Amino acid sequence: MPVTITNVATAHPSYEISQQDAASRIAAYAGDARRVAALTHGSAIQQRAFAIAPEAMADLGATRERNELYRTLIRPLAEQVARAALPADLASAVGCLVTSSCTGYSSPSWGVRLAQDLGFPPHTMRLPIS
């Protein structure tokens, strides 16, 4: 059976700041402005997006708390992009769901719930890329 990519969509969280602003904030937190400036300049990234206000980043707790917040915030964003990429009448034809995130981790992957929410067949293969 041939594999076909029918559409691609992206979604970004609502808070955005420039890379320069992000570098300034990181430098203030880390205390090494020169190194942070070099790293951020070398990345060629112009804009950063956040699911929470950038001012709240410094107040995040331990890894467990961050991952709980991630699991809460990823669902609506993932559903938004999935619905943008896939017409509802094609949900029953999805054979593979590839998800990607470098922000947080969950086991099982948030793609499990997404596949259920969107009505994908139970045999849909899922490939989470972290």
C-alpha positions in Angstrom: 0.0 0.0 0.0 1.5 3.4 -1.0 2.2 6.0 1.7 0.8 9.4 1.0 1.3 12.7 2.9 -1.8 14.5 2.1 -1.2 17.7 4.1 1.1 19.3 6.6 0.2 22.0 9.2 2.0 23.7 12.0 0.8 25.5 15.2 2.7 27.7 17.6 1.9 28.8 21.1 0.5 32.3 21.5 3.3 34.1 23.3 6.2 35.2 21.0 9.4 37.1 21.7 12.4 37.9 19.6 15.5 35.8 19.8 17.3 38.9 21.1 14.8 39.3 23.9 15.0 35.6 24.7 18.8 35.9 24.8 18.6 38.9 27.2 16.3 37.0 29.5 18.4 33.8 29.5 21.6 35.8 30.1 20.0 37.6 33.1 19.0 34.2 34.5 22.3 32.3 33.7 24.7 35.2 34.4 26.8 34.6 31.2 25.7 37.2 28.6 28.6 36.7 26.3 28.1 32.9 26.0 24.4 33.2 25.7 24.7 35.8 22.9 27.1 33.6 21.0 24.8 30.5 21.3 21.7 32.4 20.3 23.3 34.2 17.4 24.7 30.9 16.0 21.2 29.3 16.1 19.9 31.7 13.3 16.5 31.6 15.1 14.7 34.9 14.9 11.6 34.3 17.0 10.6 32.1 20.0 7.1 30.9 20.9 5.9 30.0 24.4 2.7 28.5 25.7 3.0 30.5 28.9 4.0 34.1 29.4 7.8 34.5 29.1 7.8 36.2 32.5 6.5 33.0 34.1 9.3 30.8 32.8 11.7 31.6 35.7 9.0 30.5 38.2 8.5 27.0 36.8 9.3 24.3 39.3 11.0 20.9 39.0 10.9 18.7 35.9 7.8 16.9 37.1 5.8 20.1 37.4 7.1 21.3 34.0 6.0 18.0 32.4 2.6 18.2 34.0 2.2 21.7 32.6 3.4 20.4 29.2 0.8 17.6 29.1 -1.9 20.2 29.9 -0.9 22.7 27.3 0.1 20.3 24.4 -3.4 18.8 23.9 -5.2 21.9 22.6 -2.3 22.9 20.4 -1.8 19.4 19.0 -5.6 19.1 18.3 -5.6 22.5 16.6 -2.8 21.6 14.2 -4.2 18.1 13.5 -7.6 19.4 12.6 -6.0 22.0 10.3 -4.0 19.3 8.5 -6.7 16.7 8.2 -10.3 17.0 7.1 -12.6 15.2 9.6 -14.0 12.8 7.0 -10.5 11.4 6.4 -9.8 10.5 10.1 -10.8 6.9 9.6 -8.2 6.5 6.8 -5.2 7.6 8.9 -2.7 4.7 9.1 0.2 6.6 10.8 0.5 9.5 13.2 4.0 11.1 13.5 4.3 13.6 16.4 7.3 15.7 17.4 8.1 17.8 20.4 11.2 18.8 22.2 9.5 20.6 25.1 8.3 17.8 27.4 7.8 14.1 27.8 5.0 11.9 28.6 4.5 8.1 28.5 2.4 7.1 26.8 2.9 9.8 24.3 0.2 12.6 23.9 -0.3 11.2 20.4 -2.3 8.3 21.9 -5.0 10.7 23.3 -4.8 12.8 20.1 -5.5 9.7 17.9 -8.5 8.9 20.1 -9.8 12.4 20.2 -9.7 12.7 16.4 -11.3 9.3 15.8 -8.3 7.5 14.2 -8.7 3.8 13.8 -7.3 1.7 16.7 -4.7 0.2 14.5 -3.2 3.6 13.6 0.6 3.4 14.1 2.0 6.2 16.2 5.6 7.5 16.0 6.5 10.0 18.7 9.7 11.8 18.0 11.2 13.5 21.0 
